[in-house]
């Protein structure tokens, strides 16, 4: 039969083990929450970047369309100028 002293010591050791396990679980939970917060922050940064890039893309498409229009106008004017020059030279 175990003495009361040994039973108390075993119980204290079990309690210490349980507290250590609880500490580890709490630390793991805090780490997980911190990582989750970091991931959420990264997702926010990615969404911000995506919005900025989408806006920049829209602006680039607008500029490209405008350049196409200007290019067509310049081309039309060059054709008109060449036709005028030919007409003058043919006289």
ChimeraX commands (.cxc) that place a marker at each C-alpha (Angstrom):
marker #1 position 0.00,0.00,0.00 radius 0.5
marker #1 position 1.27,3.41,-0.94 radius 0.5
marker #1 position 1.88,5.93,1.68 radius 0.5
marker #1 position -0.13,9.11,1.68 radius 0.5
marker #1 position 3.06,11.06,1.02 radius 0.5
marker #1 position 3.77,9.11,-2.22 radius 0.5
marker #1 position 0.16,9.49,-3.33 radius 0.5
marker #1 position 0.33,13.26,-2.78 radius 0.5
marker #1 position 3.67,13.43,-4.63 radius 0.5
marker #1 position 2.25,11.45,-7.57 radius 0.5
marker #1 position -0.80,13.64,-7.64 radius 0.5
marker #1 position 1.39,16.76,-7.61 radius 0.5
marker #1 position 3.48,15.36,-10.48 radius 0.5
marker #1 position 0.33,14.54,-12.45 radius 0.5
marker #1 position -0.93,18.05,-11.77 radius 0.5
marker #1 position 2.40,19.52,-12.94 radius 0.5
marker #1 position 2.18,17.42,-16.09 radius 0.5
marker #1 position -1.38,18.59,-16.69 radius 0.5
marker #1 position -0.36,22.24,-16.16 radius 0.5
marker #1 position 2.60,21.79,-18.53 radius 0.5
marker #1 position 0.26,20.26,-21.12 radius 0.5
marker #1 position -2.15,23.14,-20.65 radius 0.5
marker #1 position 0.71,25.65,-21.06 radius 0.5
marker #1 position 1.78,23.91,-24.27 radius 0.5
marker #1 position -1.78,23.91,-25.58 radius 0.5
marker #1 position -2.15,27.62,-24.77 radius 0.5
marker #1 position 1.17,28.42,-26.46 radius 0.5
marker #1 position 0.14,26.42,-29.53 radius 0.5
marker #1 position -3.20,28.25,-29.63 radius 0.5
marker #1 position -1.50,31.64,-29.37 radius 0.5
marker #1 position 0.91,30.65,-32.15 radius 0.5
marker #1 position -1.98,29.51,-34.30 radius 0.5
marker #1 position -3.91,32.74,-33.68 radius 0.5
marker #1 position -0.80,34.82,-34.41 radius 0.5
marker #1 position -0.23,32.91,-37.64 radius 0.5
marker #1 position -3.90,33.32,-38.52 radius 0.5
marker #1 position -3.58,37.06,-37.93 radius 0.5
marker #1 position -0.49,37.13,-40.13 radius 0.5
marker #1 position -2.30,35.21,-42.86 radius 0.5
marker #1 position -5.30,37.54,-42.64 radius 0.5
marker #1 position -2.94,40.52,-42.89 radius 0.5
marker #1 position -1.28,38.98,-45.93 radius 0.5
marker #1 position -4.69,38.37,-47.53 radius 0.5
marker #1 position -5.59,42.03,-46.92 radius 0.5
marker #1 position -2.29,43.13,-48.50 radius 0.5
marker #1 position -2.87,40.83,-51.47 radius 0.5
marker #1 position -6.40,42.18,-51.95 radius 0.5
marker #1 position -5.09,45.74,-51.76 radius 0.5
marker #1 position -2.41,44.90,-54.33 radius 0.5
marker #1 position -4.99,43.20,-56.53 radius 0.5
marker #1 position -7.23,46.27,-56.42 radius 0.5
marker #1 position -4.31,48.56,-57.22 radius 0.5
marker #1 position -3.18,46.31,-60.08 radius 0.5
marker #1 position -6.72,46.11,-61.47 radius 0.5
marker #1 position -6.91,49.90,-61.42 radius 0.5
marker #1 position -3.51,50.20,-63.10 radius 0.5
marker #1 position -4.61,47.66,-65.72 radius 0.5
marker #1 position -7.76,49.67,-66.43 radius 0.5
marker #1 position -5.65,52.80,-66.85 radius 0.5
marker #1 position -3.18,50.98,-69.11 radius 0.5
marker #1 position -6.04,49.63,-71.25 radius 0.5
marker #1 position -7.49,53.14,-71.51 radius 0.5
marker #1 position -4.09,54.52,-72.60 radius 0.5
marker #1 position -3.65,51.65,-75.10 radius 0.5
marker #1 position -7.09,52.34,-76.60 radius 0.5
marker #1 position -6.31,56.05,-76.77 radius 0.5
marker #1 position -2.98,55.30,-78.49 radius 0.5
marker #1 position -4.78,53.09,-81.00 radius 0.5
marker #1 position -7.18,55.94,-81.78 radius 0.5
marker #1 position -4.31,58.40,-82.17 radius 0.5
marker #1 position -2.41,55.90,-84.31 radius 0.5
marker #1 position -5.42,55.50,-86.62 radius 0.5
marker #1 position -5.77,59.28,-86.89 radius 0.5
marker #1 position -2.07,59.71,-87.67 radius 0.5
marker #1 position -2.26,56.93,-90.23 radius 0.5
marker #1 position -5.31,58.56,-91.84 radius 0.5
marker #1 position -3.52,61.92,-91.99 radius 0.5
marker #1 position -0.41,60.32,-93.50 radius 0.5
marker #1 position -2.50,58.67,-96.20 radius 0.5
marker #1 position -4.18,62.01,-96.93 radius 0.5
marker #1 position -0.80,63.76,-97.04 radius 0.5
marker #1 position 0.66,61.10,-99.38 radius 0.5
marker #1 position -2.36,61.37,-101.68 radius 0.5
marker #1 position -2.02,65.15,-101.71 radius 0.5
marker #1 position 1.70,64.89,-102.53 radius 0.5
marker #1 position 1.00,62.39,-105.32 radius 0.5
marker #1 position -1.68,64.62,-106.73 radius 0.5
marker #1 position 0.71,67.59,-106.72 radius 0.5
marker #1 position 3.49,65.53,-108.33 radius 0.5
marker #1 position 1.16,64.15,-110.99 radius 0.5
marker #1 position 0.30,67.66,-112.22 radius 0.5
marker link #1:1,2 radius 0.2
marker link #1:2,3 radius 0.2
marker link #1:3,4 radius 0.2
marker link #1:4,5 radius 0.2
marker link #1:5,6 radius 0.2
marker link #1:6,7 radius 0.2
marker link #1:7,8 radius 0.2
marker link #1:8,9 radius 0.2
marker link #1:9,10 radius 0.2
marker link #1:10,11 radius 0.2
marker link #1:11,12 radius 0.2
marker link #1:12,13 radius 0.2
marker link #1:13,14 radius 0.2
marker link #1:14,15 radius 0.2
marker link #1:15,16 radius 0.2
marker link #1:16,17 radius 0.2
marker link #1:17,18 radius 0.2
marker link #1:18,19 radius 0.2
marker link #1:19,20 radius 0.2
marker link #1:20,21 radius 0.2
marker link #1:21,22 radius 0.2
marker link #1:22,23 radius 0.2
marker link #1:23,24 radius 0.2
marker link #1:24,25 radius 0.2
marker link #1:25,26 radius 0.2
marker link #1:26,27 radius 0.2
marker link #1:27,28 radius 0.2
marker link #1:28,29 radius 0.2
marker link #1:29,30 radius 0.2
marker link #1:30,31 radius 0.2
marker link #1:31,32 radius 0.2
marker link #1:32,33 radius 0.2
marker link #1:33,34 radius 0.2
marker link #1:34,35 radius 0.2
marker link #1:35,36 radius 0.2
marker link #1:36,37 radius 0.2
marker link #1:37,38 radius 0.2
marker link #1:38,39 radius 0.2
marker link #1:39,40 radius 0.2
marker link #1:40,41 radius 0.2
marker link #1:41,42 radius 0.2
marker link #1:42,43 radius 0.2
marker link #1:43,44 radius 0.2
marker link #1:44,45 radius 0.2
marker link #1:45,46 radius 0.2
marker link #1:46,47 radius 0.2
marker link #1:47,48 radius 0.2
marker link #1:48,49 radius 0.2
marker link #1:49,50 radius 0.2
marker link #1:50,51 radius 0.2
marker link #1:51,52 radius 0.2
marker link #1:52,53 radius 0.2
marker link #1:53,54 radius 0.2
marker link #1:54,55 radius 0.2
marker link #1:55,56 radius 0.2
marker link #1:56,57 radius 0.2
marker link #1:57,58 radius 0.2
marker link #1:58,59 radius 0.2
marker link #1:59,60 radius 0.2
marker link #1:60,61 radius 0.2
marker link #1:61,62 radius 0.2
marker link #1:62,63 radius 0.2
marker link #1:63,64 radius 0.2
marker link #1:64,65 radius 0.2
marker link #1:65,66 radius 0.2
marker link #1:66,67 radius 0.2
marker link #1:67,68 radius 0.2
marker link #1:68,69 radius 0.2
marker link #1:69,70 radius 0.2
marker link #1:70,71 radius 0.2
marker link #1:71,72 radius 0.2
marker link #1:72,73 radius 0.2
marker link #1:73,74 radius 0.2
marker link #1:74,75 radius 0.2
marker link #1:75,76 radius 0.2
marker link #1:76,77 radius 0.2
marker link #1:77,78 radius 0.2
marker link #1:78,79 radius 0.2
marker link #1:79,80 radius 0.2
marker link #1:80,81 radius 0.2
marker link #1:81,82 radius 0.2
marker link #1:82,83 radius 0.2
marker link #1:83,84 radius 0.2
marker link #1:84,85 radius 0.2
marker link #1:85,86 radius 0.2
marker link #1:86,87 radius 0.2
marker link #1:87,88 radius 0.2
marker link #1:88,89 radius 0.2
marker link #1:89,90 radius 0.2
marker link #1:90,91 radius 0.2
view
